Amino acid sequence: MKQTLVILVVGLSPALVGEHTPHLAKLVKRGGLRAMKAVTPAVTCTAQSTLVTGLTPKEHGIVANGWYFRDLSEVWLWRQSNKLVEGEKIWEAAKAKDPSFTCAKMFWWYNMYSTADWSATPRPMYPADGRKIPDHYSHPPELHDELDEKLGQFPLFKFWGPMADITSSKWISDATCHMMETRKPTLTLTYLPHLDYNLQRLGPDLEHPKVQSDLKAVDALCGELIEKADQQNQNVIIVSEYGITPVTDAIHINRALRKAGLLNVRNEKGLEQFDAGASDAFAVVDHQLAHVYVNNPEKLDEVRKILESLEGVETVLGEQEKPAWGLDHPRSGELVAISKADRWFSYYYWLEESAAPDYSRTVDIHRKPGYDPVELFIDPEIKMPMLAVGSRLIRKKLGFRTLLDVISNKETQLVKGSHGRPTDSPEHGPLVISSDAALLPHGDIDATDFKQLVLDHVFVDELAKPALKQAS
């Protein structure tokens, strides 16, 4: 077996590899780069599940970053149990072939109760007093304290939200190097989210100084990891889940369903709370794709007509269309809406700002019934943002119950980049880079072929044996 390092660089596309990414460009020169055909939706949980299983959403069941749990009548996003993902994973296939194979899975998603030998994933603590304390879940349990002792507390608030920056990717990179030094896994999977932030905030504009700076920063981390792998004579693979493309504004799909009398809310102290179980139809939005659940079958045609009439919607998939997209799974909505290239879907369902739920102005990936990229921004109407954040944090530390209500719940035009739909050009979609050109196919790589590609890198010696035998 050949030790192999897989670095997932979120948002990296062929168009972004070049003068601002010297370490990646050097790896391309010694190996090769291929565009990758993304799965739909091209979002983290779906894409990663396809990469590790070689299956479509229809087969592995991860139809988005979250979905409507019909038996609970609740929407849940960003669940973490690996048991939600059907199918044989890369590390399981490798261990079946050679029991001495080991795998470290560092911050790829669905990383709790995984069958990988070592793993770590973001997992805050929620004490009964309402606090949210940055932390991570690691396996085996003693790895948690080992990483904390070496690297300090996991910087959760730099992993997502308006303060997100290179700090979290650096922590993950350092943790990965530590695992490579101390455990020497056969396969190491690591995750660098840094590009995701400003590519959504600013769009994929290579002329923007901050985008250039971000590319250089994540490239430097890749350089450190590649150097570590080279010291151990490892193969190196770079992969991305999706490419991020420019957008102008959101489609308020749930507001359209609300105005048609299909989406219901309940009033709690003057604020409107989304009520999925009581609604005839509603959307669970995820970037440029929305799963639309129709609890009342008699309303299906009406709902479809509403979706198709919405400005910014490109395609609506029903039962006849979903199989061609690999989305005919029970977790999918009865209908699936896909946006045009320059739009994305908001989860907003309230019609008056005064009735918006309190969590709408906070970073809250669990209460919001859909993805909210506006969480990457501090509300531009706040005149002294750092003071506003600091004062709220001080009140929390003093034991007062207070909201970190510093996020806008209306400025959707702030978001300049999104993903989820198939990109119009392979140059702006995901990619694969390998240090071994001989192991790359000649053309584009399908996301469902990535699992086998990794296995080929791990078992490259076994691949060479038939050729050597034939030559002799």
Secondary structure, 3 states (H helix, E strand, C coil): CCCEEEEEECCCCHHHCCCCCHHHHHHHHHCEEEEEECCCCCCHHHHHHHHHHCCCHHHHCCCCCEEEECCCCEEEECCCEHHHCCCCCHHHHHHHHCCCCCEEEECCCCCECCCCCEEEEECCECCCCCCCECCEEEECCHHHHHHHHHHCCCCHHHCCCCCCCHHHHHHHHHHHHHHHHHCCCCEEEEEECCHHHHHHHHCCCCCCHHHHHHHHHHHHHHHHHHHHHHHCCCEEEEECCCCCEECCEEECHHHHHHHCCCCCEEEECCEEEECCCCCCEEEEEECCEEEEEECCHHHHHHHHHHHHHCCCEEEEECCCCHHHHCCCCCCCCCEEEEECCCEEECCCCCCCHHHCCHHHHCCCCCCCCECCHHHHCCCCCCCCHHHHHHHHHHHHHCCCCCCCCCCCCCCHHHCCEECCCCCCCHHHCCEEEECCHHHCCCCCEEHHHHHHHHHHHHCHHHHHHHHHHHHC
